[in-house]
Amino acid sequence: MQDIRQIRNQLLASCDWTQLVDAPLSDAQRATWSTYRQALRDITEGVIDPEEVIWPDRPNTELRGTQ
């Protein structure tokens, strides 16, 4: 279970920037990332077999102003 938490924490840290006020994301994109981050936080609930954890898909969003 510790390995799952470690991976989860790394994934959360890698997308912390998505929740910053000045992140170049639309409100909808920020909400998508927020949902993903909540799924990561909930990942350890109800886990019986750590080998069968189903990780949420990381959002694929284009940044505003980079098109």
N, C-alpha and C positions, 0 to 999 in steps of 0.2 A: 504494500500500500504506500510505503514511503516513496518508492520509485514513481508511482503515479502522481503523487503530490509534487515531487520534484519536477517532473515533466510539465505538469499543469502550471506550476509557478513560473517556469521558463517561458511557456507560451503566453501567459498573462503579461509578464514583463515585456515581452517582445511587441505587444500591442497596446501598452499603456498610453502611448502617444495619441491613440485614436479617441481618447476621451478628454483630451485637452481642449480648452475653449478655442484656441487658435489653430487647431488641426485643420488641414485643408480638405475637410469632408462636409458633405451636405448633412442635413439633419437626419435624413433617411439612412445614409451610410453610417453615421454615428450610432443610430439605433440598431442597425444590423450588427455592428461591432459589439455593442453593449449586450445584445442577445447572445452572441458567441461567447463573450467573456463570462456571462452568467452560467452558460452551459459548462464552461470550464470549471467554474467554482463549484458546480453541483456534481462534477464527474465522480467524486468518491462516494456519493450517496447510493446505497443499495448495491455496491460492488461486492460480489461474492468471489469471483475468480478474476484476479488482476490481469490475467492473460486475455480476457475477453472484453476489456474496456473498449467501448466504441467512442472514439474521439470526435467531437463536432468538427464540421468542415470550416476551415478558415475563410472568412469572407474575401471575395475577390472584387475589390472596389478600385476604380480609377480615381486618382486624386484630382480635385478641382484645379483647373488652370494648367494641367499638364498635357492636354490634348493637342 
